[in-house]
Amino acid sequence: MASNPKKTYTHLQCYHVLSPLPKWLSYCEQLKQKKSKLLSDSKKLDLPSDVSVPQSEAASDATTTNAREPIRPIGNKKAKDARAEELKDTKWKQDLVKVQRDLANQSQAQIAILAEQKEAVISMAEEAVMMVDPTTIPEARRPFFEWKQNKTMDKMRKEQQKEKEEEEKKTKEEEEKKKKEEEEKKKRGEAKKEGKTNKQVNQKQKPKKTIAQVKIAAAKTRAVQSRSKQKEIKIQTNSSDESNKEDSEGEGETEPEEEVEGETEESEDEE
């Protein structure tokens, strides 16, 4: 608010809370002192009245100087100061809100305590009234005690009826919940049974194969089996041919060795 004096103050409740506090009063006095100091300093800096300058010339000089001087932006220091003031203002508001919350919580706790104390006092008074025997009281006070006792009895009956209604309501809610759960379980079981029956029906509804279809399937299986047998026979024949070739090659290689042995024997006889 100090940075923007023209702005209207929106937190009137905060002002009403803080206005009687001594800290707030001292803060206001400090602001007044600062303003008075600034006014005194400005008066000292004013020119004396002896210096006479024509008003037209002074006005023209002022206009020329104002026209020549460019608008200077706010410096870093001023911006930092403004930011610090804003932070202080926000912190002060937050602290005030916290204090108000604490006070509200304390007031609620006090209200609850007072209500409990009130109920305790009323119950004690009712017990004292009910303990009185109207026959032992003078006739002048007897109607009051009788009326008070009847009133307490009516109150007790109403409270008992209210408790019964609440219990019945709770039991009804529990029964409704149980019924809903049982219905959901039944629905789930029925859905499972329906799924099983649908599967069985689908299996039963499959068309049976005719005799011709059975014969065709048997012929196909036989053809497949014959083909597999033919492949096995071919593989066996190929393997036997390869083994025969290997044997023939081995015999051809052994014959020249025998010839070499005969030549060696003839050379020995000649010697």
C-alpha positions in Angstrom: 0.0 0.0 0.0 2.9 2.3 0.6 4.1 1.8 -2.9 0.6 2.5 -4.4 -1.1 5.1 -2.3 -3.9 5.7 -4.8 -4.9 2.0 -4.7 -8.0 1.1 -2.5 -7.3 -1.2 0.4 -9.2 -4.4 -0.1 -8.4 -6.2 3.1 -10.6 -4.3 5.6 -11.0 -7.3 7.9 -7.3 -7.5 8.3 -7.3 -3.8 9.1 -10.0 -4.2 11.7 -7.9 -7.0 13.3 -4.6 -5.1 13.3 -5.8 -1.5 14.0 -5.9 -1.9 17.8 -2.5 -3.6 18.0 0.4 -1.6 19.3 2.7 -2.9 16.6 0.4 -1.5 13.9 0.2 1.9 15.8 3.9 2.1 16.0 4.2 1.3 12.3 1.8 4.1 11.5 3.7 6.6 13.6 6.9 5.7 11.8 5.3 6.4 8.5 4.1 9.7 9.7 7.5 10.7 10.9 9.1 9.7 7.6 6.5 11.8 5.7 7.2 14.8 7.9 10.9 14.5 7.4 10.5 14.3 3.6 8.3 17.5 3.7 10.9 19.4 5.8 13.7 18.3 3.5 11.8 19.4 0.4 11.0 22.8 2.0 14.8 23.3 2.7 15.7 22.6 -0.9 13.2 25.1 -2.3 14.6 28.4 -3.7 14.4 31.6 -1.6 11.6 34.1 -2.4 14.1 36.9 -3.1 15.1 35.4 -6.5 12.4 36.8 -8.8 12.0 35.0 -12.1 9.2 35.7 -14.5 6.6 33.0 -14.6 6.5 32.8 -18.3 10.2 32.2 -18.6 10.2 29.6 -15.8 7.3 27.8 -17.4 9.1 27.8 -20.8 12.3 26.6 -19.3 10.5 23.8 -17.5 8.7 22.7 -20.6 11.9 22.7 -22.6 13.7 20.7 -20.0 10.9 18.2 -19.7 10.8 17.8 -23.4 14.5 17.3 -23.7 14.9 14.9 -20.7 14.0 11.3 -21.8 12.0 9.1 -19.5 14.5 7.1 -17.5 13.6 3.4 -16.7 13.5 2.2 -13.1 16.9 1.1 -11.8 17.9 -2.3 -10.5 18.0 -1.0 -7.0 14.5 0.4 -7.1 13.2 -2.7 -8.7 14.8 -4.9 -6.0 13.3 -2.6 -3.3 9.8 -2.9 -4.9 10.2 -6.6 -5.1 11.3 -6.8 -1.5 8.3 -4.7 -0.4 5.9 -7.0 -2.4 7.4 -10.1 -0.8 7.1 -8.5 2.7 3.4 -7.7 1.9 2.7 -11.2 0.7 4.5 -12.7 3.7 2.5 -10.5 6.1 -0.7 -11.6 4.4 0.2 -15.2 4.7 1.1 -14.8 8.4 -2.2 -13.1 8.9 -4.1 -15.9 7.2 -2.3 -18.4 9.3 -3.2 -16.6 12.5 -6.8 -16.4 11.4 -6.9 -20.1 10.7 -5.3 -20.9 14.1 -7.9 -18.7 15.8 -10.7 -20.4 13.9 -9.5 -23.8 14.9 -9.1 -22.7 18.5 -12.6 -21.2 18.4 -14.1 -24.4 17.0 -12.3 -26.5 19.7 -13.6 -24.1 22.4 -17.2 -24.3 21.0 -17.0 -28.1 21.1 -15.7 -28.1 24.7 -18.5 -25.6 25.7 -21.1 -27.8 24.1 -19.9 -30.9 26.0 -19.9 -28.9 29.2 -23.4 -27.7 28.5 -24.7 -31.2 27.9 -23.0 -32.4 31.1 -24.6 -29.6 33.2 -28.0 -30.3 31.6 -27.8 -34.0 32.3 -26.7 -33.3 35.9 -29.7 -31.0 36.4 -32.1 -33.5 34.9 -30.7 -36.2 37.1 -31.2 -34.0 40.2 -34.8 -33.2 39.1 -35.6 -36.9 38.6 -34.2 -37.8 42.0 -36.7 -35.6 43.7 -39.9 -37.2 45.1 -42.9 -34.9 44.3 -44.8 -36.3 47.3 -42.2 -34.9 49.7 -42.4 -31.4 48.2 -44.9 -28.7 49.1 -47.9 -28.3 46.8 -46.7 -25.0 45.5 -43.5 -26.5 44.0 -44.9 -29.9 43.1 -46.4 -28.9 39.7 -43.0 -27.5 38.5 -41.1 -30.7 39.4 -43.8 -32.9 37.9 -43.7 -30.9 34.6 -39.9 -31.0 34.6 -39.8 -34.8 35.2 -42.4 -35.3 32.4 -40.3 -33.2 30.1 -37.1 -35.2 30.8 -39.0 -38.4 30.2 -40.4 -37.2 26.9 -36.8 -36.2 25.9 -35.5 -39.6 26.9 -38.2 -41.3 24.8 -37.5 -39.2 21.8 -33.8 -40.0 22.1 -34.5 -43.7 22.4 -36.8 -43.6 19.4 -34.1 -41.7 17.4 -31.5 -44.3 18.3 -33.9 -47.1 17.2 -34.5 -45.4 13.9 -30.8 -45.0 13.3 -30.2 -48.7 14.2 -33.0 -49.8 11.9 -31.6 -47.6 9.1 -28.2 -49.2 9.5 -29.6 -52.7 9.5 -31.6 -52.0 6.4 -28.6 -50.6 4.6 -26.5 -53.7 5.6 -29.3 -56.0 4.4 -29.6 -54.1 1.1 -25.8 -54.4 0.6 -25.9 -58.1 1.3 -28.8 -58.6 -1.2 -27.0 -56.7 -3.9 -23.9 -58.8 -3.4 -25.9 -62.0 -3.5 -27.7 -60.8 -6.7 -24.3 -60.0 -8.3 -22.9 -63.4 -7.4 -26.0 -65.1 -8.8 -25.7 -63.1 -12.0 -22.0 -64.1 -12.4 -22.9 -67.7 -11.8 -25.7 -67.6 -14.3 -23.4 -65.9 -16.9 -20.7 -68.6 -16.4 -23.4 -71.4 -16.8 -24.7 -69.7 -19.9 -21.2 -69.6 -21.4 -20.7 -73.3 -20.7 -24.0 -74.2 -22.2 -23.3 -72.1 -25.3 -20.0 -73.9 -25.8 -21.7 -77.3 -25.4 -24.5 -76.3 -27.9 -21.9 -75.1 -30.4 -20.0 -78.4 -30.1 -23.3 -80.3 -30.6 -24.4 -78.2 -33.5 -21.3 -79.0 -35.5 -22.4 -80.9 -38.7 -21.5 -84.6 -38.8 -19.3 -85.9 -41.5 -21.0 -88.0 -44.2 -19.7 -91.4 -45.4 -18.3 -89.9 -48.6 -16.4 -87.3 -46.6 -15.0 -90.0 -44.3 -13.8 -92.1 -47.3 -12.2 -89.0 -48.9 -10.3 -88.2 -45.6 -9.2 -91.9 -45.3 -7.9 -91.8 -48.9 -6.0 -88.6 -48.3 -4.3 -90.1 -45.2 -3.4 -93.2 -47.2 -1.9 -91.1 -50.0 0.1 -89.2 -47.5 1.3 -92.4 -45.9 2.3 -93.9 -49.3 4.2 -90.8 -50.3 6.1 -90.9 -47.0 6.9 -94.6 -47.6 8.2 -93.9 -51.2 10.4 -91.2 -49.8 11.9 -93.5 -47.3 12.5 -96.2 -50.0 14.3 -93.6 -52.2 16.4 -92.6 -49.3 17.4 -96.2 -48.6 18.2 -96.9 -52.2 20.4 -93.8 -52.5 22.3 -94.8 -49.4 22.8 -98.4 -50.6 24.1 -97.1 -54.0 26.5 -94.7 -52.3 27.9 -97.6 -50.1 28.4 -99.9 -53.2 30.3 -97.1 -55.0 32.6 -96.7 -52.0 33.3 -100.5 -51.9 34.2 -100.6 -55.6 36.6 -97.7 -55.3 38.3 -99.4 -52.4 38.9 -102.7 -54.4 40.4 -100.8 -57.3 42.9 -99.1 -55.1 44.1 -102.5 -53.6 44.9 -104.2 -56.9 48.0 -102.1 -57.9 49.5 -102.8 -54.5 49.5 -106.6 -55.3 51.3 -105.9 -58.6 53.9 -103.9 -56.8 54.5 -106.8 -54.4 55.0 -109.2 -57.4 57.6 -107.0 -59.0 59.6 -106.8 -55.8 59.7 -110.7 -55.7 61.0 -111.0 -59.3 63.8 -108.5 -58.6 64.9 -110.6 -55.6 65.1 -113.8 -57.7 67.2 -112.2 -60.4 69.8 -111.2 -57.8 
